[in-house]
Amino acid sequence: MKATVKFGGDWTETLSGDLAQGGELAVDYDLSRLPQYRTHYREAAVWDIIALIRFHPDGQILAASVTAPVYASPGGATIDRRPVVVTFPVPGDADVVELWFLNRGYDASPALAWDSRYGQNYRFSVRNNAPAQPVAPRLDAQPARDVINAPQLVVEKQRHQFAPGAGSELLTRVKMQAWVRNITYTKSVWFDAHAFDAGDQLLHAQTLPLHFTRSQWDGADLFEFDDVFYRGSRGQPGSVSPRPDARRLQLRLYCEMDGQVFTDGILHDLPLPEDGGTR
């Protein structure tokens, strides 16, 4: 499921496709809507336009540039910027998405311009697409993104090759980094996750721990998880072990410190490709 919202140079906003929970939203922005700052420093383009997106009701805000650099030569200076389409994942519990844009330049004073429908922002409804058994929030957990959040989260489906000629298996892998504030020295960090098939039927549910990697200068610790969550079909010479095709993964992130449970409050909901198209 994917939707595209096009912000035209004629000041129209057009939504096409299926804007649904667990899908994706692509943003196609005409840079002429924010022409105020096209500043250069020593002949290098130092301006940009940023898309900001907020999902309701969890209030999660994401940001990405809607431009890409234009180089004078391969590996050379950035002499201009060109438009690019950016894509955001839609959380599994979102009902409204809100967008606005920031044009920033290089100046001694703030060089900022906004495209935000005069502060009201651009709002679009999200279709309910919840599976029958979503990852439910833990009732004892306190939402606090200043205590725990996930600066990095990637879910990938991969075809793992055994030794040459020995077959392969399909693996759905979760790669996550969690930032956890140092309220106490001892911490437990984990996530609850469900994998679903194309019909949103539950295939696999598991709770898995994240492991401490290092302390940060900002008074927080980093925890990571990088492992297989779901094993799909596998085949070897003379033997095939079919398993259902995982097409969607939901997870919720938690930590426990001094008897209190915290969460980022986000139902992370990510689509997965079909088994047949996985390399």
N, C-alpha and C positions, 0 to 999 in steps of 0.2 A: 504494500500500500504506500503510495507516494502522492503528494500534492505539491503543486507549484504555485506560488503567489508572485505575480509579476507587477512591479512598481514601474509604471511607464513614465516616459518623459513628458507626456501630456497630462500628468497628474491623475491618472487612473490607477486603480488597484484591482487586479483580476486574479481570482483564485480558480484553479483548475485541478482536476484529479480528486483523490480521496484523502481528505484530511482526517485521519483516524488515529485513535490511541494505538501505540505500538508501531506506528508507521514512521514516515519521514516527511519533512516539509522543506522543499527547496525554495530559496529566495533569489529572485532574478531582479536586480535593481539597476535602473537607468541612472548612471552617474550624473546626468545633467540636472537631476532634481536637487542636487546640492553642489552648486558650482562655486561656492564662496572661496574656498581655500585650495589653491593649486600651487603651493609654495615650494620653492627649491632652495637648497643650501649647497653652495659650491657646485652648482649645476646638477645636483642630485635631487630627484623628486622626494620630498619628505612629508607629503600629505597622504591622507587615507580616508576611507569611508567605512564605518563599522556598523554592522547590523546587530541590534540587541533584541533578544526575544525572551519573553517571560511567559511561563506556563502557569495556568490557574487550575486547581486551587493551591498547589504546593509552593508557588512563588519562585520556582527555580528560574534563574536568569542565565542565559548563555550569550556569547558574543563571538562574532567572526567577521573578518574583513570581506567586503564584497568587491575587492580589487586585487589585482596581482601585478607584480612589477614588470615594466618594459625595460629591457636592458639595451644599452648602447651597443654592446657586443657580447658574445658569450662570456660570462664571468665578469662583465664590465659594470659600470655604474648604472643605477636605476634612473632613467631619464624621464619616465612617465609611469602611469598606472592605467591598467585596462580593467574592464568589468569581468567578474567571474560569478557564477552561480554557486551559492553555498547551501549546504544541506544540514538540517538539524534533526535529531531523533525526537519523536513525540512521546512523552511519558505515558505510561499505561493508565494513569488516572486523570489525565488532563481533560478539561471540558472547554477551555478557551485558551487561545494563543494570542499574545499581544506583541506587536513589533514597533520599533522605532529605529532611527538611524542618526549617526553622528559623523559629521565631517570635521576632521581636525587637521590643522596645519602646524607649521613651525614658526614660532614667534616668541618674542620675549614676554608678551602678555598672552592670556588665553585666546587661542585661535580656534574657536569652536562654533559650529553651526548645526542645527538640528532639523530633521524631518520627522515630525511627531504628531501631525494633524493638530497643531497648536496645543500640544501638551496632552491631548486625549489618547494618542497612540492609535495604531491600526489593530483592530480586534477581529478574530475569526473563530467561529465555533468548531469544536472538535467532535467528530462522531464517536459515540460509545462503541468500543470494540473489546470489551473486557472478556477474558476467558472465563469459563465456568469456575475454575479454581485458581484465581490469581494469588500472588504472594501477599498475604494479608499483613498489615502492620502489627507489630507487637504492641499490645495495649499499655505495657509498662514503660515504653520508650518515649523519651522526651525529644522532640525535634529541635535540633540546635546545630546549624551549619557552621557556627563559629567554634564548635567543639569537634565535629567530625564531618568530613566531606571527601569526595572522590575526585581529585584533580585529573586522574587518568582512569579510563575504563574502556576496554576494547573486548568485544566478543567476536571470535572468529571460528568459522568451520573450516577444517583442513582435512585433506586426504593424506594420511600418513602411509608412506610406502615402507613395507618391510624390506628385507634384503632383495636384490634384483631377482625378479621372477617369483618371489615368494608371496605376492599379493599386497593388499592394502586394507586400511580401515578408516572410517570417517570419525573425526574427533571435533567436538565443540569445546573450545578452550576459552577460559576467562582470564583476562589480564587486567588487574586492578591495582591502583595505588590509593591508599587512604591516608589522609592527613588528620592527625588526632592531637588535640591540645593536651598539654601536660597538666591536667588537674591532679592526677596522682601518678606515681612512678609505675605502679602495676596496672596493666590494661589488658582487656580481652577484646579483640576485634574480629568480627565475623560478618558473613552475609547469608541470608536465606534466599534460595533461588529455585525457580521452576522452569523446566523446559516443556514446550508444547509442540504438537504437530500442526499441520496446515489447517486443521479444523479446530484449533485451540483446545484440543484434548490434552490433559496432563500426561507427560511421558516420564518425567523424572523430577523429584524434589529432594533437596539436600541443603544442609547447613554446613558451611565450610569456614575454617579460620584463616585469617590473614596473619602473616609473620612479620615481626619487627625487622626493619632494615637499617634505619639510622635515625639519630636525633637531628633536629634542624636548629638553625640559629634563632628562629622566631618563637621558640618555646613550645614546639610540637614534635611529635615523633611521626615517622613514615612507616606504614605497614604495607605489605604487598602480597598479592596472590597471583600466581602464574601457573595454571595447571588445567588439566582436562576436567570438564564438568559432566559431559555426556558423551558416551561412546555409541556411535551409530553402526551401520552395517559394515561387515568385514568379509573379505573374500581371500581365499588361498587356493592354490591348485587342488582341485578335486573337492573343495569344501566352500560353501557360502553360508554365512550367518546373517540373515537379514534382520534389521531392526528398524523401528519407525523413524521417519525423517523428521528431525528437529527443525522447526521453522521459526521459533520465537523463544526468547529467553527473558524472564523477568527476575529482578533481584532487588533486595533491600539491604542496606548497609547499617551495621550497629557497632557500638562499643560499650563496654561496661567498666566503670571506674568507681571504686569505693561504694559498691552496692547500687549504683545508679546507672541506668541504661540510657544511652543517647543514640540518635539517628539523624541522618541528613534529611529525612522526611520525604525522600524522592523514591517513587516506584520506577526504577530504571528498567526500560522495556525496549528490547532490541530485536529487530528482525534478523533472520538467518536465511542464507540462500538454499535452494533445493540441493539435495544430495547429488543429483545428476550434473549440476553445474559447478561442483566443487573440485578444485584441483588439489 
